[in-house]
Amino acid sequence: MKLRDYGGELALIERIKSKIAANSKDVKVGIGDDCAVLSYSSSEYMLVTTDSIAENEHFSLDYFSPKQVGMKAVEANISDIAAKGGKPLYFIVSLFLPENSTVELVDGIYEGIDFSASKCNAGIIGGNLSKSNQLIISVCAIGTVDKKNLVLRNAAKNGDLVFCTGDFGGSAAGLELLRRNMKGNSIKRHLEPKARLELGQKITKIGVNAMIDASDGLADIRHICNASNAGALIYADKIPISPSTKEDAKALGKDALELALYGGEDYELIFTAPKNSLEKLKKIGANAIGKIKGRKYGIKLFKDGKQADLMNGFDHFKF
C-alpha cells in the first residue's frame, strides 16, 4: 500500500508505534509526543528529540543562506524542547551532502547551528557526515526538564482554555513571497524562525495541562485533542495574526487566516490551561483563542457566527 493511501502521517506514526517497544523502564514517554521523556535524576527528566530538514522540501538555497539553514535545523529541535518546558543541553548533527558541496557551504551551516545552540547555552557534541543526492540536516537534541514542570500533549481537560504564543501565518506568507520573488515584511519570519524556549519555561511554571509546538499551523491543536481524547472550539477572530502578515497575505491574494491555521513553521506554542490561569498567562503574552470540549464535539472553528470542522494541518504523506 502506498503511503498516500494509508491515512497520512498520524496513521503511519501509530503503525510504527504499535510495532516497536521501548524495552526500558526508564522510558516515561516514547513515540507520540514532541520529545521522548526518560528517567534522569530525582528532580529532572531527560528530553530527547530529533528533526530533519531537506533541501527543496524545507528550505531552498535560492533564498536561504547556509547560516540560516543551520539555524532553522536547530530551532526546530529547540521548539520541541520548549513544548515540554525544558532546556536543551546538547545537539548531535548529521549532515548529508551532495558530491558538489563546498567547504564554504558546510562552514556556513555550522555557523548557523552554533549560533542557535549558543543562544541557549547548549553544545554540539558529535554527529555524522555522509554523501547524499540531497542536502539534509538531521539534528538530535538532548535536554532536561524539572519533573514538576513537564507538560505533555495528553492531559487537556474539558473546560480548559486554549492558548497560543505569538502570532501565526507569518512564515507561510514569507515562503510564498520568496517563491514569487516578491518583497514583504514576512520574509524574515520564514528565513529565521525563533523557538519560544524561555516563554515555554514560563508557561509551564504557571501551570498548564497540555502543550505542543506549532510546526504545522494552529490546526496542530488536533494533536493535543487526539492525545487527550478531547474536542476543541477555536475562535477565528481570536487567532493572533500580525498586521504585516495580513498585508503580505493581501498582496499575495491569500487568506491570512488560512495561512495561520494551515501554513506552518511559525514555531509558536499551543497549550491548554484552566480558566483560573488566564490572567497570569495574559501577563506573559499568551493569547486565549478557544476552549477544550468533549471528544464527541470534534474540533471546530467558529467564524462569522458559524461553526465548521477544523481541517487537518500539513501532512507530509498526503500527496
SULTALIN-V190584 format. One record per helix or strand. SS is the DSSP state (alpha for helix, beta for strand). FROM is the first residue (numbers start at 1). LEN is the number of residues. If there is no record, write none. Layout:
BEGIN
ss: <SS/SS>
from: <FROM/FROM>
len: <LEN/LEN>
END
This chain:
BEGIN
ss: <alpha/alpha/beta/beta/beta/beta/alpha/beta/alpha/beta/beta/alpha/beta/alpha/alpha/alpha/beta/alpha/beta/alpha/alpha/alpha/beta/alpha/beta/alpha/beta/beta>
from: <3/8/27/36/44/59/66/87/103/123/136/147/161/170/187/197/210/218/230/236/243/256/268/275/287/295/299/306>
len: <4/12/3/4/12/1/17/11/17/9/11/3/4/10/5/10/5/11/6/3/10/7/6/9/8/3/5/4>
END
